[in-house]
Structure formats: structure tokens, C-alpha cells
């Protein structure tokens, strides 16, 4: 799972961009993917150009197939 860290609490991946505008642009690309799946990640922009995405299925209280599918879709935005 390209650069995603899996732990009992979530799938997590961090991305680094050239600047704040690129970081926000990346987050905006995630929005339609998440909306289309009705599966919404926790997203944090920090250090002005870094984005941390955390995937976890809250209603199941665990990582599910939906998390892996969204992670793969997010990977396709970058890879």
C-alpha cells in the first residue's frame, strides 16, 4: 500500500508539496473522491506545505475495505 502506514487506529500517509497552494490543491482533489464514496478522511495541513491524511471507518470502529479503496484512489492522484 504505497507509503500508507497501517496501525490499529488508521491508515495514515503524509504528503509534502512545494508550497501551501499545492497542498490545498491536493486536498481539493481528495474532496470529490471522498464525497463519491461517502467516506470522509481526517485531513490536516501543517508546516504550510505538508498534508496528513488519516483513513478510518468510524461507524465500524476499524479500518475497512472503504479505507483501502480511498487510499488507492488518493495514491492515483500522486503516483
Buried (B, 14 or more C-beta within 10 A) or exposed (E): EEEBEBEEEBBBBBBEBEEEEBBBEBBEEBEEBBEEBEBEBEBEBEEEBBBBBBBBBEEEEEBBEBBBBBBEBBBEEEE
